[in-house]
């Protein structure tokens, strides 16, 4: 019994990890923190895998990620300081992709935590308004208003970014 449970969990992790990592990266804006977040969420999911595998484990692990991110935010270390510009790491063939990713990351950084989570779940994870509301534990109307407010902020941030590049 335990062997089949573990096999099912491993299959779930293999299939969903890239998507969860992308969600984590967009939520946190940092690949290493996203990897930690996904790993922590999957560990928590494994502890209840016998019960949750019959439900929607992807939705459940997303909720774990959101709650864990909130816990980390509350316990945020005071010895880490964000910088305005990332250090120069050299140029490679992926400059355009990195530039686009940087623009998206900087635009997402202008949003509140709730707005950012709403945008990531709604538009990057392609959840419906109802699924997003359930994941965030809010009403559908709240998802709609947060989405509208966040998209307006993103438009302003992207326009400003575009003007700075000229």
Secondary structure, DSSP 8 states (H G I E B T S, - for coil): -HHHHHHHHHHHHHHHHHHHHHHHHHHHS-HHHHHHHHHHHHHHHHHTHHHHTTS-HHHHHHHHHHHHHHHHHHT--SS----SS-------TTHHHHHHHHHHHHHHHTS-HHHHHHHIIIIIS---HHHHHHHHTS-HHHHHHHHHHHHHHHHHHHHHHHHHT-
